[in-house]
């Protein structure tokens, strides 16, 4: 009996119980009340000899009348047409204290009998059960929900909730993925081992017990695991780390044991634990030494590399927080390999775009190579979202095919947000125009910055009153000190333009100040870019993929902290003065671009170049592109630029 049948059976039993109670406590007394007669009628019928039999209870008299002539069956030719005896008419009367009742019944020669009240026991039971009935129903549904998808009844908390798929049922192969790069090469070896273990056993090579996929969100770690199982054609057990943890003590460890028992029966196979950091966090910071999460982790460690060997069972985990995992989980013999699933390169982005646009009717003008070139820092999930948004925009304008403008608007929507028709007063509109023009002009005239793609003063759903979008011309792996200072100047150029034109800043520069200050802090405390403090790291270890604002070490003295603050302030002031000097030098261009922007609401980088050429007679020197730079600084650079180089007001 499956879960749906059990659910229906429970409802059926409850319905039967309610119907029974209704019949016994409502319908039956109602019918008895309709056949009830006065006690005087009973005595009259008794004296007339019209009563056939009597049943006596403590509080009621039930009697049957003899059939009258009207109840006799018709006879034709000596044959009774209906040979069924006529049903006697049954009456009921409340029993009164009558000491001569038995004598009257004997005198009238009426058969009578005393009947015990059959409802007495039932009433006693109902008096106990009825108050408990709501609790019983609530208990049933609570335990049914707790049971969830686990099999084995209401005591199946310890059963694993992993979903088992045969390799071919995952529906994912490496050809369906794009931009995975070296991760596919490393997984291919494990797939070959699962397919042909005898080739490796001949050389004494052992199958890696665990593979940890590490990378930023949206880079395709889970599809990679599914593709590995699909390529190997082996059973694939999928479960999330949070599925092991419950409110009941010991449930997580029991589920780990059950999962590995199932996997051993299906070996060779793959167990994939998504978001493994939910159960694999380091025990070094655990206050309670006997926590449920720690018990679950201990059981996982024992199953992966304990006394019992799991021949043919490969454990795959995925996380974007490898720095918080327990070291015992990462050692060889458990997770033997850590595969970095990084953001795709330009070639990888092109592969991903081809996969996600394969089913889209693309216009001949769509150049996927150009889109891949201007989307550095985008993950596979971002690119899939862009393709979907472009298709939605094409449908919205009732076009036959998806065109290049659809992709441009889709990228803008992902980066800056959906445009809103928020009315701005002329004064606010003018300030926003100068603010965004300041960003754009400093980006045009300052070396080491990315080319300006578009400037808009249309408010967006992300809360920005306008934005300046820059697009890199190449992937970035390293960022130098000069380039970081140039980027800070671009961030603060909006505030510098407000100071230059309106002689006061506005609240629109709050996000610019936040990002510029964070960049300066990282330059001083992480990258050693301060001559006064020297090449020393003063920041706490940063989280690799979910990094937030860096914090200073706890062991720093007050003098060092004050010096750090002073150096940060100097860098920010220097960046603002640099931007202000550039805008002062090109003030005529600043006013003209701001005027054009107020009229058009949105202009491109080419439009700005045309205005500069018209006002100054020459275009700014071409310095687009960035210096390729550190993997460690790549995520920092993206954050400092406002994610995909979108400056917002």
N, C-alpha and C positions, 0 to 999 in steps of 0.2 A: 504494500500500500504506500503510494507516494505522498508527498506533503499535501498536495491539493485534495486527495481522497481523505486523508486524516482530518483536514480542515472541514470538509463537507460532513464527515461522520460526526464531528463534534457539534456542529450546528444542528444536525438531525436529532441527536440525542437531547440536546437542550430543548428543541421544538417539541419532542415527544413528552418530555417532563412537564413543560408548560401546558400542553394540551390536556395531560392527565389531571394536573392540578385544576385547570379550568373546569373540566368535566365533573370532578368530584366535589369541588367547593363552590361552583357557580351554577352549572347546568343542572346537576342532580337536585340540589335544594330548590331550584326554580321549578323544576317539573313536579317535585313533591308538593310544593306549595300550591300548584295548580290543581292537584287531585285531592287536596286536603278538605275535609268536611267537618262540620261541628260535631261535638261529642254527642249531642242529642240525636243527630241523624244516625250515628252508629247504634245508639240504644234502640231507636225505632226500627232500624233494619234487623236488629237482633231479635226483637219481639215478634216481628213479622216472619221470621224464619227465612230471610232473604240472604243470609250470609253463609258462604260455603266453608271458609276457613279463616283463621285469625292467627297472625304472628305478633307476639308481644315482645317489646323491648323496654328498657327502663323508662324511656320518655315518649314512646310513640306506639300506636296501634295501627297495624297495616292489615286490612281485611279484603277478601275477594267476595264479590256478590255472585249469587247463583245466576246462570243464564236465564233470561226471560224469554217469552214467546217470540219476541222480535229478533232474538239471537239464534233461533232455530234455523237449520239449513233447509232450503226448499227441496221437496221430494217430487219427482216426476216418474210415474210408472213404478213406484216402489224403489227408485234409485236416488240416493242422495247426490245432488249435483256437486256439492263441496263437502268432501268427507273429513275436512280438517275440523277439529273441535273449536268451538267459538272461544276466543280468549276472554277469560273472566274479567270483569271490571274491577280494578284495584283502587281502593280508597285508603286514605291515610288520615289519622286523627291524633291529636296530641293526647297523651294518656294522662287522665286526671286521677287523683287519689280515690279509688273506688274499691272498698273491701269486699263488695259482693260481685265483682266482675267475673271471677272464676266460676262462682255458683251460677251466674246467668248464662255463661257459655255452656256449662254442663247441662243446665235445664233445657237450653235450646238445641242440644245435641250437635254442637259446632266443634269441629276439630280445631284445636289451638295448640300452639307451641311457643315456648320462650326462645327468642333468638338473641344471641349475644351481639352487642354493638360492634360490627366489624370495622367501623371507622375509628374506634377508640385508639387502637394501636397506631393506625395511620395518622390520626390527628397528633398523637404524641411525637411520631417521627417528623411530621411536617413542622411541628412547633420547634423542633431542633434544626431541621434542614433548611427551612425557608429563610431564616436570618443568615445562614451560611451560604446560601445559593449565590449571591453576588460575589462573595469572596472566592468561591470555587470557580466561577466564570472568569474573574480577573486573574486568578492564579493560572488558569489554563492558557489564556492569551499571553501572559507575561512569559511563561516558560516556552510557549511556541515561538515567540519573537526572539528570545535568548538563544533558542536552538538554531535559528537562522538557517543557513544553508548546510550546516553540518549534519551528517547522517548518524543514525544510531540512537535516536530517541532524545529525551530531554536531558540525559546525562552524557551528552556527546561533546562537552566543552573541550575536551582534550583532542578531538579529531582535527586534523589539519584542514585548512580551508583552501588549500592550493588547488588551482584548476589544472587538470591534466589535458594536454593536447598532444596528439601524435605530431611528429615533425612536419609531415605534409599538411597538417591541419592548421599550422600557424599562418599559412598563406603568404609568408614573407620570405624572400630570398635576397641575396646580396645584389642581384640585378635590379631589384625594386628600390634599392637605397642609392643615395648619391652623396658624394662628399665625405665618405667615411675614411678614405685614405689608408694609413698604416694600420688602423684598427682591424680592417678586413684581413690584412696579411697575417696578423697575429692570431686571429680567430680561425683562419683557414687551417693552421697546424693542429688545433684542437679538434676541428671537424674531421681531418684526416685520421687522427688518432681514434676517434669514435667509430669511424667507418672501417678502418683496417688496423686494429690494435696489434695484430701479429707482426706487422712490419716493424713496429717500435719495440715490441717485446723481444724480438730477436737480438736487438742491441742493448737490451736491459733498460731501455728508457721507460719512464713511468708517466702516466697521464697526469697532467697538472690537476690538482684537486679543486682549485678555485681560481676564478678570473674576476677581477674587480674592474668594472667600467666606471671611469671617473671623468667628469666633464661638466661644463656649465649646463643650465637648464635649456632644453629644446634642441640639443645637439644629436638626439637620436639614439640614446643608450638602450632604451627598451626595444625599439625596432631591431637594433643590432643583435640583441640576445635572441629575439624571435627568428631572425634570419639565420643565426648560427644553428638553431634547432631545426629550422626548415631545410638547410643545406645538408645537415648530418642525417636527417630522416629518423631521428630518435625521439622518444617521448619527451615532452617539455612540461615541467611543472612551474606554474606561474603563481607567485604570491607576493604581497606587499609586506614590508617590515612591520607595519602597524597591525597586521592581522594576527600577529603572535601575541600581542599584548591585550589582556583583558583585566577586568576588575577582580577576578578570582585568582587567588594565589596558586601558582603551579600550572596554570593553564598554558602559558607560553612554552614552558619546557616540554609539556606533554605534546603540544602541537608540533614542536621541532622533532621529537622522537617519532611521532606518527608520520610526519612528512618524509623522513629518511627511511622509515620502514617501507612506505609505499614506493619510494624511489629505488630501493634495493631490489624489489621484486621486478621492476621494469628496466633494470640496468642492461645496457648502457643508456643513460638518459641525462637530461640537463635540468637542474633546479635553478630557477631564476628568482632572486629576492630583490624586488624593486624598492628603492629608498631604504637600503639596509641600515642606514644610520639610525633608524627608529629603534633598533634593538642592539646595534653594534657600538653605541657610544662608549667612550673610554670610562673605565671603572675608577680611574684615579681621582675623579672629582665626586664620586658617589658618597653621600653622607651616610645613608643607611646601607650597611654592608650586606643586607639580605633582601634587597629590593626585587620585585618581580622582573624588572628589566634585566638586572644582573643575573638572575637565575636563568632567564631565557638565553642570554648571551653565553653563559657557562655551558649550557646544554648544546648550543650551536658549536662552540669550540670543541667539545668532546666528540660530537658527531662528525665534524670535519676532519679531525686528526686525533682520534683517541685510540683505545685498544682495538676497537672494531674498525676494520678497514672498509671503505665504501668503494670497492672496485667497480669502475665504470660509471660512477656518479660524479658529474662535474657541477660544481657550485658556481653560479654566476651572480654577482651582485652589482647594483648600480647605485651611485650616490653623487651628489654635487657638493658634499661636505666631507671629503676624505680626512681632513685635519682633525676631526673629532672622533674618528674610529679608534677602537681599542687596538693597541699594538700587538696583542696576542692574536688578533684576527687578521692582521696584515703580514704576519711572518710567513716565510716559506713553509710549505706543508699544509697551509690553509689557503689563503689567497696567494698563490704562487706568482701570479702576474697581475700587474696593474696596467690597464690599457687606457691611455689618455684619449678621450673622444673630444677633440677640440673643435672650435668654430671652423667652418669650412673655408678653404681657400677660394680664390676666384674660379679656378677650374671646378672645384667641388660645388660651388654655388650654381655654376652653369648646369652641372649634372642634376642638381636638385630641382632647378627651375624646369628643366626638360621633363622630369618625372611628373611634377605637379601641374604642368601645362599640357601634358600629352592629350588630355581629354577636352581641352579648351579650343574653341574655334578662333585661332589667332589670325590677326590681320597680317598682311605681308610686310607691313612696316615695323612690326615688333622685332626688336633685336635682343634676344636673350643674353648675348654676350655683353652688350652694353649695360643691361640691367644687372648682370653679375658683377660687372666692373665697378658700378657705383653703389654697391651694397656691402662693403666690407664691414665686418662686425655683426652681420646678420646671421642668426642661427638657422638651421633647417626649418624649425617651426615658424620663424619669422617669414622665411621665403614662401612657405606653404600658405601662410596667412595673406601675404601680398598677392599671390596668384588667385586666391579665393576672393579677395576684396576687388581685384581687377575684374573678375568675372561678374561679381555683383553690380559693379558700376556699369558694365556694359549692358547688363539686363535692365538696370534702372533707366538708362537712356534709350532702351528699345533698339539696340544696335544688333547687327547680324554677327559681328565678330568683335573680339577683344582687341583694342588698339593700344598704341604706345601711350597716349594720354591717360588711358585707364590705369596702366601700370604706374605712371608718374603720380597720379592722384592716390593710388593705393599705397605707395611708399610714403607719401606725405601723411596719409591718414594713420599709418602705423607709427610713424615717427612723431608727428605733432598732434594727432588726434582729429576727430571730426570737426569740420568748420561749423560754427554757430552764428546765427544771425542776431548777434547782440548789438543793439544800437549804442554807438559811442558818441559822446558830445564832441563838438569840433575841437575843443581844447585838449581833451583826452586823446582824440584821434591824432592830433598834431604831435603830442608828446610821444605817442607810440611810434609814429612814423620816424621821428628823429632818433628815437632809441634804437630801432631796428636798422636804420640807415647807418648809425654809428658802428654797430656790429659788422655790417656788410663792408663798409669802406675800410676799416682797419684790417679786415680779412683780405681785402684786395691789395692794400699797399704794404702789408707787413710780411716779410719772408717767413717761410716755414709754416704757412697756414694752408688749409684746404680750400679749394675754389668754392665760391658762393654759387649755389644752384638756384635758390629762390628766396625772396623776401616777401613777407605777407603781413598785413595789419588786420587780418580777419581773425576774430577771436576763435579759439578752438575749445573742444570739449574737455581738454586737459587743464583748462583754467588760464591758458596763455592768451594775452590780448593781441599778440603777434609773434612771429618767429622768423629767424634767419636760418635757412637750411644750407649746410655745406656738405659736399660729397667728396670723399677721398678718391684719389685716382689709383690707389694701390693698397694692398694689405699692409698693415702696420705691425711691426714686431719690436721696434725700438724707438724710444723717444728721447731726444737729447734735451739738455738744459735750456738751450736757446729756444727750441721749439716749444717747450712747456711755457716759457715766459711769453712767447708770442701768443699762445693759446689763452693765457691769462689776460693778455691785453685785449684780445678779441672779446673775451667774456665781459670785461669791464668797459668796453667801448660804448655800450648803450648808456651806462651811467655817466661816462665822460661826455657824451654828446648832450645829455641833459644839463650837466654843469656848464657846458660851453654856451648853450643856447638859452637855457632858462635860469641859469645861475643857482639852481638847486636840484638835488636828486629827488627821485620819486620812489615809491614802494615797488615799482615795476622791476627794479634791479635786485630785489631780494634773492632770487634764485641765482643770479649771476654772482653775487657776493658769496653765497654759500659754496658754489662750485669753485670759484677762484680761491677762496680761503682753504678749502680742502686740498686743492692742488698744491698751494704753497706749503701747507702742513706736511704733505707727503714728500715734497721736495726736500724739506728740512729734516724730517724725522725718519724717512724711509730711504731716500735716494742719496743722502749725504751731499746735497747741493747747497751747502752753506759754508763759506770760508771761515766764519767765526766758530762754528760748532764742529767742523771737520767731518771726515768720512766715518761717522759713527751712526749706528741705527738707534734711534731713541723711541721708536714706536713698538707697540706690542705686535706679536706675530699676526699677520693678516689672514683672514679666511680666504681661501683660494678663489671660490666662485661666487660666494654670497657676501662679498666684502662690503662692509659699512664704513662709516667714518673711523679713521684710525685713531687709536688712543695711545697716550704716552705710557712708557713703562712705569711701574710702581716704585722703582728704586731710584728715581731721579730726584736730585735735590732741588730746593726752591730756586736757587740761582740758575740752574740749567733750564728749568721750566720757564722762568722769566725771559731768559735769552732766546728760547724757542719762540715764545710769543712775539718777541721783538723782531726776530728774523722773519717770521710769517707776515707781520705787519709791514715790514720794509718791502718784501716781495710784492705784496698786494698794492702798496702805494706806488711802487715803481711801475707796475703794470698799468695802473690807472693813468699815471702821468705820461707813460709812453703812448697810450691810446689818445689821450687828450692832445698831445703834441702833434700826432698824425692828423687828427681831425682839424686842428687849428691851421695846419699847413694847407689842408685841402677844404677849407671852410666853404668856398663857393660851390664845390661839388656836393658837400653835405646838404646845403640848402636846396640845390636843384634836385638831387635824388629824393629828398624828403618830400618836395613838392610833387614830383612825378608819382611817388608812392601813395600820397594822399589821393591823387586823382584816380589811380588805377587799382589801388588796394593790394595788388600783388604784382611784382616784377621779377624778372629772371636775372641771373648773373650777366647774361649778354646785354640786357637792357642797361645795367649799371655800367658795364664797360663802354657802351655807346655814349652814355651821359658824360663819363670821364673824358672820353675822346673829344666830345663836343665842347666841353667847358675848358679843358686844359690843353687841348690840341694834341695830346698823346695819351696812349693807354698805359696803365701801370705795367711794370716789368712782370713777365710771366714767371711765377714761382710756385705754381700749383703742385700739389703732391706733397707727400710726407716722407720723412726718413724712416725706412723700415726699422723696427725696434723691439725692446724686450718682451718676451711672453709674459713675464711677471708684471710688466707695466701696461700690457695691452688692455686689460680690463679697467685699470685705473684711468687710462687715457679715454676710454669710451665713456666712463662716468663723468670725467671732467668736461667732456664735450656735450653732455646732456643726452647721451645715447644716440648714436648715429648722427652726430654733428648737427643737432637742432638747437640753436640758441633761441630761447623764449623770453618774452617780456613778462 
